[in-house]
Amino acid sequence: MTTMDKYTVLWLICVVAGVQITSAIICYDCIDTPGISDHWTYDPNCAAYDYHGSNYTTDGNEVCYILYTDNGSVTRGRVNEGVHQEGDCRFEFGFVQCYCETDYCNTGSYCEQCVH
């Protein structure tokens, strides 16, 4: 059996067993408020609706998000996909957070789809 045949068999086993095969995506990663955290890259332009700046390639097990606060502050980042998936919305006191699963998807929105 060739190496390629072995990979094909392994892939088929994963599909039959229902194992999800994930791939990395690229998320924008920033915060527009200085001094909050070392986790995100501070960028005063992070709150721009169509932000195109600092980004991060996920490990294949994360989804992108936008967190928009009532005072207009924005954080863009990534989170474990086991918690959230495409189209999810999270509401807490003072903010809304929305999630997406494609490259550079966490821009061009202030989570309007979550607020009806």
Biopython code that builds the backbone (N, CA, C, O; Angstrom):
import numpy as np
from Bio.PDB.StructureBuilder import StructureBuilder

atoms = [
    (1, "MET", "N", (0.854, -1.175, 0.000)),
    (1, "MET", "CA", (0.000, 0.000, 0.000)),
    (1, "MET", "C", (0.899, 1.237, 0.000)),
    (1, "MET", "O", (1.823, 1.339, 0.807)),
    (2, "THR", "N", (0.622, 2.174, -0.909)),
    (2, "THR", "CA", (1.433, 3.382, -0.993)),
    (2, "THR", "C", (1.036, 4.354, 0.123)),
    (2, "THR", "O", (-0.001, 4.196, 0.767)),
    (3, "THR", "N", (1.878, 5.350, 0.332)),
    (3, "THR", "CA", (1.578, 6.382, 1.335)),
    (3, "THR", "C", (0.271, 7.087, 0.999)),
    (3, "THR", "O", (-0.539, 7.359, 1.885)),
    (4, "MET", "N", (0.067, 7.381, -0.281)),
    (4, "MET", "CA", (-1.165, 8.039, -0.707)),
    (4, "MET", "C", (-2.373, 7.175, -0.401)),
    (4, "MET", "O", (-3.402, 7.693, 0.033)),
    (5, "ASP", "N", (-2.275, 5.883, -0.614)),
    (5, "ASP", "CA", (-3.366, 4.971, -0.294)),
    (5, "ASP", "C", (-3.663, 4.983, 1.204)),
    (5, "ASP", "O", (-4.825, 4.938, 1.610)),
    (6, "LYS", "N", (-2.625, 5.042, 2.016)),
    (6, "LYS", "CA", (-2.806, 5.076, 3.475)),
    (6, "LYS", "C", (-3.547, 6.337, 3.901)),
    (6, "LYS", "O", (-4.438, 6.283, 4.749)),
    (7, "TYR", "N", (-3.178, 7.476, 3.309)),
    (7, "TYR", "CA", (-3.869, 8.724, 3.642)),
    (7, "TYR", "C", (-5.324, 8.689, 3.191)),
    (7, "TYR", "O", (-6.203, 9.200, 3.885)),
    (8, "THR", "N", (-5.577, 8.098, 2.051)),
    (8, "THR", "CA", (-6.944, 7.981, 1.548)),
    (8, "THR", "C", (-7.778, 7.110, 2.490)),
    (8, "THR", "O", (-8.911, 7.462, 2.819)),
    (9, "VAL", "N", (-7.230, 5.992, 2.918)),
    (9, "VAL", "CA", (-7.933, 5.104, 3.849)),
    (9, "VAL", "C", (-8.192, 5.832, 5.164)),
    (9, "VAL", "O", (-9.293, 5.742, 5.707)),
    (10, "LEU", "N", (-7.201, 6.549, 5.683)),
    (10, "LEU", "CA", (-7.375, 7.293, 6.928)),
    (10, "LEU", "C", (-8.464, 8.346, 6.785)),
    (10, "LEU", "O", (-9.289, 8.506, 7.684)),
    (11, "TRP", "N", (-8.478, 9.063, 5.671)),
    (11, "TRP", "CA", (-9.494, 10.074, 5.416)),
    (11, "TRP", "C", (-10.876, 9.432, 5.384)),
    (11, "TRP", "O", (-11.812, 9.966, 5.978)),
    (12, "LEU", "N", (-11.021, 8.307, 4.708)),
    (12, "LEU", "CA", (-12.309, 7.620, 4.644)),
    (12, "LEU", "C", (-12.774, 7.152, 6.016)),
    (12, "LEU", "O", (-13.960, 7.235, 6.333)),
    (13, "ILE", "N", (-11.855, 6.665, 6.823)),
    (13, "ILE", "CA", (-12.206, 6.249, 8.188)),
    (13, "ILE", "C", (-12.730, 7.442, 8.979)),
    (13, "ILE", "O", (-13.722, 7.322, 9.698)),
    (14, "CYS", "N", (-12.073, 8.585, 8.852)),
    (14, "CYS", "CA", (-12.503, 9.790, 9.563)),
    (14, "CYS", "C", (-13.889, 10.225, 9.108)),
    (14, "CYS", "O", (-14.717, 10.609, 9.934)),
    (15, "VAL", "N", (-14.147, 10.171, 7.818)),
    (15, "VAL", "CA", (-15.453, 10.563, 7.291)),
    (15, "VAL", "C", (-16.534, 9.616, 7.782)),
    (15, "VAL", "O", (-17.587, 10.059, 8.241)),
    (16, "VAL", "N", (-16.284, 8.318, 7.690)),
    (16, "VAL", "CA", (-17.255, 7.317, 8.123)),
    (16, "VAL", "C", (-17.501, 7.426, 9.629)),
    (16, "VAL", "O", (-18.635, 7.269, 10.082)),
    (17, "ALA", "N", (-16.462, 7.690, 10.396)),
    (17, "ALA", "CA", (-16.592, 7.790, 11.851)),
    (17, "ALA", "C", (-17.205, 9.116, 12.282)),
    (17, "ALA", "O", (-17.520, 9.300, 13.458)),
    (18, "GLY", "N", (-17.375, 10.041, 11.342)),
    (18, "GLY", "CA", (-17.974, 11.326, 11.687)),
    (18, "GLY", "C", (-16.997, 12.307, 12.290)),
    (18, "GLY", "O", (-17.410, 13.271, 12.934)),
    (19, "VAL", "N", (-15.719, 12.086, 12.098)),
    (19, "VAL", "CA", (-14.717, 13.002, 12.622)),
    (19, "VAL", "C", (-14.692, 14.235, 11.735)),
    (19, "VAL", "O", (-14.601, 14.132, 10.511)),
    (20, "GLN", "N", (-14.773, 15.404, 12.361)),
    (20, "GLN", "CA", (-14.752, 16.636, 11.601)),
    (20, "GLN", "C", (-13.311, 16.993, 11.259)),
    (20, "GLN", "O", (-12.452, 17.078, 12.136)),
    (21, "ILE", "N", (-13.065, 17.198, 9.973)),
    (21, "ILE", "CA", (-11.747, 17.599, 9.527)),
    (21, "ILE", "C", (-11.783, 19.117, 9.369)),
    (21, "ILE", "O", (-12.531, 19.646, 8.547)),
    (22, "THR", "N", (-10.977, 19.804, 10.153)),
    (22, "THR", "CA", (-11.000, 21.258, 10.129)),
    (22, "THR", "C", (-9.749, 21.794, 9.463)),
    (22, "THR", "O", (-8.723, 21.120, 9.376)),
    (23, "SER", "N", (-9.865, 23.013, 9.002)),
    (23, "SER", "CA", (-8.694, 23.670, 8.442)),
    (23, "SER", "C", (-8.610, 25.067, 9.033)),
    (23, "SER", "O", (-9.609, 25.642, 9.466)),
    (24, "ALA", "N", (-7.413, 25.591, 9.041)),
    (24, "ALA", "CA", (-7.170, 26.902, 9.618)),
    (24, "ALA", "C", (-7.884, 27.981, 8.805)),
    (24, "ALA", "O", (-8.027, 27.860, 7.588)),
    (25, "ILE", "N", (-8.324, 29.024, 9.480)),
    (25, "ILE", "CA", (-8.869, 30.210, 8.824)),
    (25, "ILE", "C", (-8.122, 31.423, 9.366)),
    (25, "ILE", "O", (-7.436, 31.341, 10.385)),
    (26, "ILE", "N", (-8.263, 32.532, 8.680)),
    (26, "ILE", "CA", (-7.590, 33.763, 9.085)),
    (26, "ILE", "C", (-8.634, 34.727, 9.635)),
    (26, "ILE", "O", (-9.618, 35.042, 8.966)),
    (27, "CYS", "N", (-8.408, 35.187, 10.855)),
    (27, "CYS", "CA", (-9.309, 36.127, 11.513)),
    (27, "CYS", "C", (-8.579, 37.445, 11.755)),
    (27, "CYS", "O", (-7.380, 37.457, 12.032)),
    (28, "TYR", "N", (-9.309, 38.550, 11.648)),
    (28, "TYR", "CA", (-8.741, 39.807, 12.108)),
    (28, "TYR", "C", (-8.632, 39.726, 13.621)),
    (28, "TYR", "O", (-9.464, 39.102, 14.281)),
    (29, "ASP", "N", (-7.608, 40.357, 14.162)),
    (29, "ASP", "CA", (-7.299, 40.227, 15.585)),
    (29, "ASP", "C", (-6.847, 41.584, 16.111)),
    (29, "ASP", "O", (-5.692, 41.969, 15.925)),
    (30, "CYS", "N", (-7.750, 42.311, 16.765)),
    (30, "CYS", "CA", (-7.397, 43.645, 17.247)),
    (30, "CYS", "C", (-8.358, 44.103, 18.330)),
    (30, "CYS", "O", (-9.412, 43.508, 18.552)),
    (31, "ILE", "N", (-7.963, 45.173, 18.993)),
    (31, "ILE", "CA", (-8.806, 45.862, 19.958)),
    (31, "ILE", "C", (-8.527, 47.349, 19.805)),
    (31, "ILE", "O", (-7.383, 47.745, 19.581)),
    (32, "ASP", "N", (-9.556, 48.172, 19.924)),
    (32, "ASP", "CA", (-9.355, 49.604, 19.713)),
    (32, "ASP", "C", (-9.168, 50.396, 21.000)),
    (32, "ASP", "O", (-9.101, 51.624, 20.974)),
    (33, "THR", "N", (-9.086, 49.696, 22.118)),
    (33, "THR", "CA", (-8.885, 50.343, 23.411)),
    (33, "THR", "C", (-7.505, 49.973, 23.947)),
    (33, "THR", "O", (-7.243, 48.797, 24.199)),
    (34, "PRO", "N", (-6.614, 50.956, 24.127)),
    (34, "PRO", "CA", (-5.257, 50.635, 24.582)),
    (34, "PRO", "C", (-5.229, 50.163, 26.034)),
    (34, "PRO", "O", (-6.055, 50.570, 26.851)),
    (35, "GLY", "N", (-4.261, 49.296, 26.338)),
    (35, "GLY", "CA", (-4.024, 48.878, 27.713)),
    (35, "GLY", "C", (-4.983, 47.862, 28.274)),
    (35, "GLY", "O", (-4.899, 47.554, 29.463)),
    (36, "ILE", "N", (-5.892, 47.321, 27.484)),
    (36, "ILE", "CA", (-6.872, 46.356, 27.977)),
    (36, "ILE", "C", (-6.246, 44.976, 28.156)),
    (36, "ILE", "O", (-6.426, 44.340, 29.195)),
    (37, "SER", "N", (-5.506, 44.511, 27.138)),
    (37, "SER", "CA", (-4.982, 43.151, 27.175)),
    (37, "SER", "C", (-3.822, 42.993, 26.209)),
    (37, "SER", "O", (-3.733, 43.698, 25.204)),
    (38, "ASP", "N", (-2.942, 42.067, 26.524)),
    (38, "ASP", "CA", (-1.872, 41.712, 25.604)),
    (38, "ASP", "C", (-2.326, 40.631, 24.621)),
    (38, "ASP", "O", (-1.584, 40.272, 23.707)),
    (39, "HIS", "N", (-3.531, 40.119, 24.805)),
    (39, "HIS", "CA", (-4.042, 39.045, 23.951)),
    (39, "HIS", "C", (-4.325, 39.538, 22.530)),
    (39, "HIS", "O", (-4.074, 38.811, 21.570)),
    (40, "TRP", "N", (-4.839, 40.751, 22.380)),
    (40, "TRP", "CA", (-5.167, 41.319, 21.078)),
    (40, "TRP", "C", (-4.144, 42.382, 20.711)),
    (40, "TRP", "O", (-3.473, 42.938, 21.580)),
    (41, "THR", "N", (-4.032, 42.655, 19.434)),
    (41, "THR", "CA", (-3.174, 43.729, 18.951)),
    (41, "THR", "C", (-3.937, 45.040, 19.047)),
    (41, "THR", "O", (-5.025, 45.168, 18.486)),
    (42, "TYR", "N", (-3.371, 46.021, 19.758)),
    (42, "TYR", "CA", (-4.019, 47.330, 19.827)),
    (42, "TYR", "C", (-3.903, 48.004, 18.468)),
    (42, "TYR", "O", (-2.814, 48.115, 17.906)),
    (43, "ASP", "N", (-5.035, 48.449, 17.952)),
    (43, "ASP", "CA", (-5.083, 49.191, 16.701)),
    (43, "ASP", "C", (-6.215, 50.202, 16.822)),
    (43, "ASP", "O", (-7.377, 49.808, 16.913)),
    (44, "PRO", "N", (-5.903, 51.503, 16.826)),
    (44, "PRO", "CA", (-6.960, 52.506, 16.967)),
    (44, "PRO", "C", (-7.976, 52.456, 15.835)),
    (44, "PRO", "O", (-9.059, 53.029, 15.959)),
    (45, "ASN", "N", (-7.649, 51.777, 14.724)),
    (45, "ASN", "CA", (-8.579, 51.644, 13.597)),
    (45, "ASN", "C", (-9.434, 50.384, 13.679)),
    (45, "ASN", "O", (-10.221, 50.121, 12.769)),
    (46, "CYS", "N", (-9.300, 49.611, 14.733)),
    (46, "CYS", "CA", (-10.032, 48.348, 14.861)),
    (46, "CYS", "C", (-11.544, 48.534, 14.772)),
    (46, "CYS", "O", (-12.249, 47.640, 14.305)),
    (47, "ALA", "N", (-12.046, 49.680, 15.212)),
    (47, "ALA", "CA", (-13.493, 49.914, 15.197)),
    (47, "ALA", "C", (-14.021, 50.283, 13.817)),
    (47, "ALA", "O", (-15.232, 50.411, 13.639)),
    (48, "ALA", "N", (-13.138, 50.455, 12.840)),
    (48, "ALA", "CA", (-13.605, 50.773, 11.484)),
    (48, "ALA", "C", (-14.494, 49.642, 10.971)),
    (48, "ALA", "O", (-14.149, 48.468, 11.103)),
    (49, "TYR", "N", (-15.615, 49.990, 10.399)),
    (49, "TYR", "CA", (-16.582, 49.001, 9.934)),
    (49, "TYR", "C", (-15.923, 47.977, 9.001)),
    (49, "TYR", "O", (-16.123, 46.772, 9.155)),
    (50, "ASP", "N", (-15.146, 48.459, 8.044)),
    (50, "ASP", "CA", (-14.463, 47.582, 7.093)),
    (50, "ASP", "C", (-12.984, 47.462, 7.440)),
    (50, "ASP", "O", (-12.120, 47.769, 6.619)),
    (51, "TYR", "N", (-12.702, 47.020, 8.644)),
    (51, "TYR", "CA", (-11.326, 46.892, 9.125)),
    (51, "TYR", "C", (-10.533, 45.884, 8.298)),
    (51, "TYR", "O", (-11.029, 44.804, 7.979)),
    (52, "HIS", "N", (-9.306, 46.244, 7.958)),
    (52, "HIS", "CA", (-8.389, 45.347, 7.246)),
    (52, "HIS", "C", (-6.991, 45.589, 7.805)),
    (52, "HIS", "O", (-6.213, 46.341, 7.217)),
    (53, "GLY", "N", (-6.668, 44.971, 8.919)),
    (53, "GLY", "CA", (-5.376, 45.195, 9.552)),
    (53, "GLY", "C", (-4.809, 43.922, 10.133)),
    (53, "GLY", "O", (-4.701, 42.905, 9.448)),
    (54, "SER", "N", (-4.445, 43.983, 11.406)),
    (54, "SER", "CA", (-3.806, 42.858, 12.087)),
    (54, "SER", "C", (-4.669, 41.598, 11.983)),
    (54, "SER", "O", (-5.886, 41.645, 12.166)),
    (55, "ASN", "N", (-4.017, 40.475, 11.687)),
    (55, "ASN", "CA", (-4.780, 39.226, 11.573)),
    (55, "ASN", "C", (-4.002, 38.070, 12.182)),
    (55, "ASN", "O", (-2.824, 38.198, 12.516)),
    (56, "TYR", "N", (-4.683, 36.947, 12.319)),
    (56, "TYR", "CA", (-4.145, 35.771, 12.985)),
    (56, "TYR", "C", (-4.656, 34.533, 12.253)),
    (56, "TYR", "O", (-5.844, 34.444, 11.942)),
    (57, "THR", "N", (-3.780, 33.590, 11.980)),
    (57, "THR", "CA", (-4.201, 32.315, 11.389)),
    (57, "THR", "C", (-4.530, 31.352, 12.518)),
    (57, "THR", "O", (-3.690, 31.081, 13.376)),
    (58, "THR", "N", (-5.754, 30.835, 12.517)),
    (58, "THR", "CA", (-6.202, 29.949, 13.593)),
    (58, "THR", "C", (-5.536, 28.584, 13.489)),
    (58, "THR", "O", (-4.853, 28.277, 12.512)),
    (59, "ASP", "N", (-5.749, 27.782, 14.511)),
    (59, "ASP", "CA", (-5.181, 26.430, 14.524)),
    (59, "ASP", "C", (-6.108, 25.412, 13.873)),
    (59, "ASP", "O", (-5.823, 24.215, 13.898)),
    (60, "GLY", "N", (-7.202, 25.865, 13.297)),
    (60, "GLY", "CA", (-8.155, 24.958, 12.660)),
    (60, "GLY", "C", (-9.296, 24.556, 13.567)),
    (60, "GLY", "O", (-10.235, 23.897, 13.121)),
    (61, "ASN", "N", (-9.235, 24.938, 14.825)),
    (61, "ASN", "CA", (-10.295, 24.605, 15.783)),
    (61, "ASN", "C", (-10.911, 25.866, 16.378)),
    (61, "ASN", "O", (-11.469, 25.826, 17.474)),
    (62, "GLU", "N", (-10.815, 26.968, 15.673)),
    (62, "GLU", "CA", (-11.329, 28.232, 16.170)),
    (62, "GLU", "C", (-12.207, 28.894, 15.116)),
    (62, "GLU", "O", (-12.090, 28.608, 13.925)),
    (63, "VAL", "N", (-13.080, 29.774, 15.564)),
    (63, "VAL", "CA", (-13.885, 30.604, 14.681)),
    (63, "VAL", "C", (-13.566, 32.062, 14.989)),
    (63, "VAL", "O", (-13.036, 32.377, 16.054)),
    (64, "CYS", "N", (-13.890, 32.943, 14.057)),
    (64, "CYS", "CA", (-13.649, 34.374, 14.227)),
    (64, "CYS", "C", (-14.847, 35.014, 14.931)),
    (64, "CYS", "O", (-15.953, 34.475, 14.914)),
    (65, "TYR", "N", (-14.608, 36.170, 15.549)),
    (65, "TYR", "CA", (-15.718, 36.915, 16.144)),
    (65, "TYR", "C", (-15.464, 38.412, 16.076)),
    (65, "TYR", "O", (-14.343, 38.879, 15.879)),
    (66, "ILE", "N", (-16.568, 39.143, 16.250)),
    (66, "ILE", "CA", (-16.556, 40.587, 16.458)),
    (66, "ILE", "C", (-17.294, 40.817, 17.768)),
    (66, "ILE", "O", (-18.384, 40.283, 17.972)),
    (67, "LEU", "N", (-16.712, 41.600, 18.642)),
    (67, "LEU", "CA", (-17.375, 42.008, 19.877)),
    (67, "LEU", "C", (-17.557, 43.508, 19.793)),
    (67, "LEU", "O", (-16.587, 44.258, 19.681)),
    (68, "TYR", "N", (-18.811, 43.945, 19.848)),
    (68, "TYR", "CA", (-19.160, 45.360, 19.712)),
    (68, "TYR", "C", (-19.849, 45.805, 20.998)),
    (68, "TYR", "O", (-20.878, 45.252, 21.383)),
    (69, "THR", "N", (-19.271, 46.814, 21.663)),
    (69, "THR", "CA", (-19.830, 47.275, 22.933)),
    (69, "THR", "C", (-20.801, 48.432, 22.722)),
    (69, "THR", "O", (-20.809, 49.076, 21.672)),
    (70, "ASP", "N", (-21.612, 48.679, 23.736)),
    (70, "ASP", "CA", (-22.573, 49.778, 23.678)),
    (70, "ASP", "C", (-21.896, 51.133, 23.502)),
    (70, "ASP", "O", (-22.500, 52.056, 22.955)),
    (71, "ASN", "N", (-20.651, 51.265, 23.957)),
    (71, "ASN", "CA", (-19.962, 52.555, 23.819)),
    (71, "ASN", "C", (-19.186, 52.661, 22.507)),
    (71, "ASN", "O", (-18.466, 53.637, 22.298)),
    (72, "GLY", "N", (-19.324, 51.661, 21.612)),
    (72, "GLY", "CA", (-18.706, 51.711, 20.300)),
    (72, "GLY", "C", (-17.334, 51.080, 20.197)),
    (72, "GLY", "O", (-16.730, 51.105, 19.125)),
    (73, "SER", "N", (-16.826, 50.517, 21.276)),
    (73, "SER", "CA", (-15.528, 49.841, 21.244)),
    (73, "SER", "C", (-15.669, 48.502, 20.523)),
    (73, "SER", "O", (-16.697, 47.833, 20.627)),
    (74, "VAL", "N", (-14.622, 48.121, 19.792)),
    (74, "VAL", "CA", (-14.663, 46.883, 19.007)),
    (74, "VAL", "C", (-13.442, 46.031, 19.296)),
    (74, "VAL", "O", (-12.322, 46.533, 19.396)),
    (75, "THR", "N", (-13.678, 44.731, 19.430)),
    (75, "THR", "CA", (-12.617, 43.737, 19.503)),
    (75, "THR", "C", (-12.907, 42.702, 18.424)),
    (75, "THR", "O", (-14.044, 42.261, 18.257)),
    (76, "ARG", "N", (-11.870, 42.324, 17.702)),
    (76, "ARG", "CA", (-11.991, 41.277, 16.680)),
    (76, "ARG", "C", (-10.992, 40.188, 17.051)),
    (76, "ARG", "O", (-9.848, 40.491, 17.391)),
    (77, "GLY", "N", (-11.406, 38.930, 16.991)),
    (77, "GLY", "CA", (-10.494, 37.869, 17.395)),
    (77, "GLY", "C", (-10.993, 36.501, 16.998)),
    (77, "GLY", "O", (-11.747, 36.343, 16.038)),
    (78, "ARG", "N", (-10.547, 35.494, 17.776)),
    (78, "ARG", "CA", (-10.913, 34.103, 17.508)),
    (78, "ARG", "C", (-11.171, 33.391, 18.829)),
    (78, "ARG", "O", (-10.653, 33.775, 19.877)),
    (79, "VAL", "N", (-11.985, 32.340, 18.748)),
    (79, "VAL", "CA", (-12.367, 31.576, 19.923)),
    (79, "VAL", "C", (-12.566, 30.124, 19.510)),
    (79, "VAL", "O", (-12.814, 29.845, 18.337)),
    (80, "ASN", "N", (-12.461, 29.204, 20.450)),
    (80, "ASN", "CA", (-12.630, 27.778, 20.190)),
    (80, "ASN", "C", (-13.991, 27.518, 19.560)),
    (80, "ASN", "O", (-15.015, 27.970, 20.072)),
    (81, "GLU", "N", (-14.000, 26.786, 18.445)),
    (81, "GLU", "CA", (-15.246, 26.553, 17.714)),
    (81, "GLU", "C", (-16.214, 25.630, 18.426)),
    (81, "GLU", "O", (-17.390, 25.580, 18.063)),
    (82, "GLY", "N", (-15.755, 24.898, 19.430)),
    (82, "GLY", "CA", (-16.659, 24.041, 20.180)),
    (82, "GLY", "C", (-17.684, 24.828, 20.967)),
    (82, "GLY", "O", (-18.721, 24.299, 21.367)),
    (83, "VAL", "N", (-17.385, 26.089, 21.185)),
    (83, "VAL", "CA", (-18.271, 26.954, 21.957)),
    (83, "VAL", "C", (-19.280, 27.652, 21.049)),
    (83, "VAL", "O", (-20.454, 27.770, 21.399)),
    (84, "HIS", "N", (-18.829, 28.112, 19.890)),
    (84, "HIS", "CA", (-19.679, 28.873, 18.967)),
    (84, "HIS", "C", (-19.445, 28.422, 17.538)),
    (84, "HIS", "O", (-18.425, 27.813, 17.215)),
    (85, "GLN", "N", (-20.425, 28.741, 16.680)),
    (85, "GLN", "CA", (-20.305, 28.404, 15.267)),
    (85, "GLN", "C", (-20.863, 29.531, 14.417)),
    (85, "GLN", "O", (-21.411, 30.505, 14.933)),
    (86, "GLU", "N", (-20.715, 29.386, 13.110)),
    (86, "GLU", "CA", (-21.163, 30.390, 12.145)),
    (86, "GLU", "C", (-22.566, 30.884, 12.456)),
    (86, "GLU", "O", (-23.496, 30.094, 12.619)),
    (87, "GLY", "N", (-22.706, 32.211, 12.538)),
    (87, "GLY", "CA", (-24.012, 32.822, 12.736)),
    (87, "GLY", "C", (-24.462, 32.971, 14.173)),
    (87, "GLY", "O", (-25.469, 33.632, 14.429)),
    (88, "ASP", "N", (-23.749, 32.379, 15.123)),
    (88, "ASP", "CA", (-24.125, 32.520, 16.533)),
    (88, "ASP", "C", (-23.992, 33.970, 16.971)),
    (88, "ASP", "O", (-23.157, 34.720, 16.465)),
    (89, "CYS", "N", (-24.839, 34.346, 17.925)),
    (89, "CYS", "CA", (-24.773, 35.667, 18.546)),
    (89, "CYS", "C", (-24.754, 35.488, 20.058)),
    (89, "CYS", "O", (-25.425, 34.607, 20.597)),
    (90, "ARG", "N", (-24.000, 36.310, 20.720)),
    (90, "ARG", "CA", (-23.933, 36.275, 22.183)),
    (90, "ARG", "C", (-24.235, 37.675, 22.701)),
    (90, "ARG", "O", (-23.650, 38.659, 22.246)),
    (91, "PHE", "N", (-25.146, 37.752, 23.648)),
    (91, "PHE", "CA", (-25.522, 39.027, 24.232)),
    (91, "PHE", "C", (-25.184, 39.021, 25.715)),
    (91, "PHE", "O", (-25.553, 38.094, 26.435)),
    (92, "GLU", "N", (-24.509, 40.016, 26.156)),
    (92, "GLU", "CA", (-24.223, 40.222, 27.567)),
    (92, "GLU", "C", (-24.527, 41.681, 27.855)),
    (92, "GLU", "O", (-24.759, 42.464, 26.935)),
    (93, "PHE", "N", (-24.527, 42.043, 29.119)),
    (93, "PHE", "CA", (-24.778, 43.432, 29.477)),
    (93, "PHE", "C", (-23.701, 44.317, 28.855)),
    (93, "PHE", "O", (-22.527, 44.214, 29.209)),
    (94, "GLY", "N", (-24.097, 45.171, 27.943)),
    (94, "GLY", "CA", (-23.174, 46.138, 27.363)),
    (94, "GLY", "C", (-22.479, 45.728, 26.083)),
    (94, "GLY", "O", (-21.708, 46.517, 25.536)),
    (95, "PHE", "N", (-22.722, 44.511, 25.575)),
    (95, "PHE", "CA", (-22.093, 44.147, 24.307)),
    (95, "PHE", "C", (-22.851, 43.045, 23.582)),
    (95, "PHE", "O", (-23.659, 42.316, 24.157)),
    (96, "VAL", "N", (-22.545, 42.960, 22.273)),
    (96, "VAL", "CA", (-23.016, 41.861, 21.437)),
    (96, "VAL", "C", (-21.781, 41.283, 20.752)),
    (96, "VAL", "O", (-20.862, 42.014, 20.383)),
    (97, "GLN", "N", (-21.774, 39.965, 20.589)),
    (97, "GLN", "CA", (-20.654, 39.282, 19.955)),
    (97, "GLN", "C", (-21.224, 38.342, 18.904)),
    (97, "GLN", "O", (-22.164, 37.595, 19.176)),
    (98, "CYS", "N", (-20.647, 38.378, 17.686)),
    (98, "CYS", "CA", (-21.113, 37.493, 16.615)),
    (98, "CYS", "C", (-19.934, 36.702, 16.061)),
    (98, "CYS", "O", (-18.784, 37.133, 16.141)),
    (99, "TYR", "N", (-20.244, 35.530, 15.496)),
    (99, "TYR", "CA", (-19.226, 34.551, 15.115)),
    (99, "TYR", "C", (-19.357, 34.164, 13.647)),
    (99, "TYR", "O", (-20.455, 34.142, 13.091)),
    (100, "CYS", "N", (-18.203, 33.856, 13.025)),
    (100, "CYS", "CA", (-18.186, 33.453, 11.617)),
    (100, "CYS", "C", (-17.021, 32.501, 11.374)),
    (100, "CYS", "O", (-16.109, 32.409, 12.197)),
    (101, "GLU", "N", (-17.047, 31.785, 10.234)),
    (101, "GLU", "CA", (-16.106, 30.674, 10.029)),
    (101, "GLU", "C", (-15.347, 30.698, 8.708)),
    (101, "GLU", "O", (-14.917, 29.643, 8.241)),
    (102, "THR", "N", (-15.167, 31.855, 8.094)),
    (102, "THR", "CA", (-14.413, 31.916, 6.847)),
    (102, "THR", "C", (-13.291, 32.947, 6.964)),
    (102, "THR", "O", (-13.327, 33.810, 7.841)),
    (103, "ASP", "N", (-12.312, 32.858, 6.093)),
    (103, "ASP", "CA", (-11.192, 33.794, 6.125)),
    (103, "ASP", "C", (-11.664, 35.247, 6.123)),
    (103, "ASP", "O", (-12.515, 35.640, 5.326)),
    (104, "TYR", "N", (-11.098, 36.026, 7.024)),
    (104, "TYR", "CA", (-11.332, 37.472, 7.116)),
    (104, "TYR", "C", (-12.811, 37.833, 7.247)),
    (104, "TYR", "O", (-13.222, 38.903, 6.799)),
    (105, "CYS", "N", (-13.602, 36.975, 7.843)),
    (105, "CYS", "CA", (-15.049, 37.219, 7.931)),
    (105, "CYS", "C", (-15.436, 38.195, 9.032)),
    (105, "CYS", "O", (-16.560, 38.697, 9.032)),
    (106, "ASN", "N", (-14.531, 38.479, 9.977)),
    (106, "ASN", "CA", (-14.914, 39.346, 11.096)),
    (106, "ASN", "C", (-14.578, 40.814, 10.817)),
    (106, "ASN", "O", (-13.869, 41.473, 11.577)),
    (107, "THR", "N", (-15.117, 41.293, 9.700)),
    (107, "THR", "CA", (-15.086, 42.701, 9.319)),
    (107, "THR", "C", (-16.348, 42.983, 8.512)),
    (107, "THR", "O", (-17.058, 42.055, 8.125)),
    (108, "GLY", "N", (-16.629, 44.252, 8.258)),
    (108, "GLY", "CA", (-17.813, 44.604, 7.482)),
    (108, "GLY", "C", (-19.097, 44.378, 8.241)),
    (108, "GLY", "O", (-20.147, 44.141, 7.645)),
    (109, "SER", "N", (-19.013, 44.452, 9.575)),
    (109, "SER", "CA", (-20.198, 44.206, 10.401)),
    (109, "SER", "C", (-19.989, 44.775, 11.793)),
    (109, "SER", "O", (-18.868, 44.826, 12.298)),
    (110, "TYR", "N", (-21.068, 45.197, 12.395)),
    (110, "TYR", "CA", (-21.114, 45.497, 13.821)),
    (110, "TYR", "C", (-22.142, 44.567, 14.469)),
    (110, "TYR", "O", (-22.819, 44.946, 15.424)),
    (111, "CYS", "N", (-22.249, 43.350, 13.940)),
    (111, "CYS", "CA", (-23.186, 42.315, 14.422)),
    (111, "CYS", "C", (-24.641, 42.710, 14.233)),
    (111, "CYS", "O", (-25.498, 42.356, 15.042)),
    (112, "GLU", "N", (-24.918, 43.442, 13.167)),
    (112, "GLU", "CA", (-26.299, 43.861, 12.908)),
    (112, "GLU", "C", (-27.230, 42.671, 12.760)),
    (112, "GLU", "O", (-28.405, 42.765, 13.115)),
    (113, "GLN", "N", (-26.734, 41.558, 12.244)),
    (113, "GLN", "CA", (-27.568, 40.378, 12.053)),
    (113, "GLN", "C", (-28.070, 39.814, 13.368)),
    (113, "GLN", "O", (-29.021, 39.032, 13.385)),
    (114, "CYS", "N", (-27.446, 40.199, 14.465)),
    (114, "CYS", "CA", (-27.844, 39.710, 15.781)),
    (114, "CYS", "C", (-28.921, 40.570, 16.426)),
    (114, "CYS", "O", (-29.618, 40.108, 17.330)),
    (115, "VAL", "N", (-29.065, 41.784, 15.987)),
    (115, "VAL", "CA", (-30.004, 42.715, 16.591)),
    (115, "VAL", "C", (-31.165, 42.925, 15.629)),
    (115, "VAL", "O", (-31.020, 43.564, 14.587)),
    (116, "HIS", "N", (-32.313, 42.379, 15.996)),
    (116, "HIS", "CA", (-33.470, 42.442, 15.090)),
    (116, "HIS", "C", (-34.391, 43.561, 15.463)),
    (116, "HIS", "O", (-35.415, 43.761, 14.810)),
]
sb = StructureBuilder()
sb.init_structure("model")
sb.init_model(0)
sb.init_chain("A")
sb.init_seg("    ")
for serial, (resi, resn, name, xyz) in enumerate(atoms, 1):
    if name == "N":
        sb.init_residue(resn, " ", resi, " ")
    sb.init_atom(name, np.array(xyz, "f"), 0.0, 1.0, " ", f" {name:<3s}", serial, name[0])
structure = sb.get_structure()
